[in-house]
């Protein structure tokens, strides 16, 4: 019944286990947004860790210098 209500876009007010913290409000759209953000962050972190293994500190220094030079030469028209 709870799943059907969430699928229909309804918000649910449900009791916490043993009512220790009262009631919780479940909103599927908010839950989906949180899950999407977590997945996105996890993928970005995984990609960064892979790059960190591949790129040397010399490469990072070169990237930083070229980025700095590009920003100095870039002007909005």
N, C-alpha and C positions, 0 to 999 in steps of 0.2 A: 504494500500500500504506500509506503514511504517513497519507494522508487518511482511509482506511477505518478505521485504528486510532484516529485522533482522533475520528471520527464515532461509534465504538463506546464512547467515553468512556475509552479507554486512554491512559496517559501514554507518551510516546516519549522514549527516550534517543538523541539523534542527535549525530554528530560536528560540531564547528564547522568552517568552511572551513579546509582544510589542517591541521586539528587545532591551530590556533594557541592556542586557549583551552580545549582539551580537548573535553568533551561538554556538550550542552545538554539539559535536561529540558523537554519540551513538554507542557503540560496545557491542553487546549482550554477548560475552564471558566475557568481563570485568564486565558487570552488573551481570551475573550469579555468577562470583567469589565473588563479593561483597556481594550478597545475601547469598551465602553459608557461608562466613565468619561471617556475622551477625547472621545467624541461629546457627552456631556452638558456637559462643560466648554467645548467649542468653541461649542455653541449658547448657553450662558449668556454667554460673552464676546461673541458676536455681538450678542445682545440688548442687553447693556450698552452696547456701542459705538453701536448705533442710538439708544438712549435718550439717550446723551450728546450726540448731534447734535441731538436734538429739545428737550431740557430745558435751560433757561437756568440760569445760576448763581443768579439770583433765585428761580427755582422750587425749586432744590435747597435753598436757605436756608429757604424756607417749609416744605418737606417735613421738614427737620431739626428746625425749631422745633415743628411740630405733633407729630412723633414724640416729642420730648422731653416736651412737655406731656402727651401721652397716657400715657407711661410714669410720669410723676409721679402722675397721677390713678388709675392702675390698681392695684388691690389684690386679692390672692387671698383667697377666702373659705374 
